[in-house]
């Protein structure tokens, strides 16, 4: 038991991302309302962003802004600064997420205009008729 | 390392044209066909030149913005990606003739929006096959997906709903892929595929590597509609505007299959991928189930376009199975099938576009007596159908032959049986339509006789690309040997 707790506490960032991801997954699969599905998708993406960003952190690491000359001279110990690359990658992933959300919202607007509702079962009923 | 940057023009030409179409297309509708076709001709010419250069001088690597790899993004054009580049630009060019006409009819006044997305999608696909960077691949994957969400949502009726389902499924797929890249980055500290391949064999972390591979594969399987994950595809492609389906259906799934090959060959080593016999044969079994189920579902459809979308699902099973057979014949067959399936699907979707242009529907009952009204279209349909079934002079036969050889060699009889059964089901499916279209009018009696005797082909713009594709199906079939000797055999690693 003690070991399991230790394991969870030591790697809590992974547990947080897994839990968030499952919440998002549930909303995408289980919810009937299309906007809730979209929000679930956003939570899902955020979980992965959190996962990436947390991998760049180091114990006692500083902000990765360094003096150009000492950086070029190679006198900086890479262990003292956080890894900035995952953050940069996630900036791109956030942009991708925002554009997908934008497209999805525009599509939802068209669905609403077509069926007058955003509840999946009501829409399916109208489609069948 | 070469200083040639010709392949950048292949990607840039549709991208720049997309911007110009959006601006200029508002004021002058007549400029759109010139821009679209012009830019795609430039792209095709560039792709052919790149392929010729690759055959002469070997693979070329190009660092964007002069940031040296592994830090910068690297573009790699080897024999496989050069071939895919030609395939994408060729299919896009042929499809664009037909799309121009059907969009004019279906979405009057929105042509400039449609073709902006259309061209960005093609630029994204060209980027996908060239990139040598795992994260860049994710970004380009999302560029192609977002544009195709938009294209599909432009259709009428249920199209926005299908598009929304595709958005949800597609995003899950992309997120899984991204997660796989994350694990890969934690393991190796790099995103460059060649660099990952260099570091990976020295790592002693089999579980973590396998997890990363699992996430990458599941992500791509959702994007390529591998059978249990295929839910989004039939609705999305059958409700999309005809012009979008003509281009997206042949290319999107096939390029994703290419990405799977790329990850297996360039990031991992074959020993990694085929290490676990249980996983390997499990995937081949899943592929066999996918083939059978896709074919059976296709059998239940009452609409030609919907039937074709289920056949695409079955065809994805062919390629995934072929890759995971783990021998040279299977891989050759799978790569050959990427090309052949793109052309066959293009041919059949062009037929659908031509029929919809003339009579507005492709419900199976409406196809009665079509051989008399549209003889040339239906002749091309017959060639496309023969290719799908796998009748010898057409290209479909040769890739199936290699896949079956691979299946026999690996001892995966269930895969061989699935291939044969699916060919038989395809034969029944297509002969049912050919019979309906050829004899339907005679059975129906006087009522249709007058209409049936009138020839009423679709316009020149829809008919010519169809003829070219039908001829290509036979030419590629006859040129299979050349294709394998000069391109595909060079791609397959020595360890096979």
Interface residues (C-beta under 8 A of the other chain):
Chain A: X25 X28 X34 X37 X38 X41 X44 X45 X48 X51 X52 X55 X85 X86 X89 X92 X93 X96 X99 X100 X103 X104 X106 X107 X108 X110 X111 X114 X123 X127
Chain B: X135 X138 X139 X142 X145 X146 X149 X150 X153 X157 X158 X160 X161 X163 X164 X167 X168 X171 X172 X174 X175 X178 X179 X182 X185 X186 X191
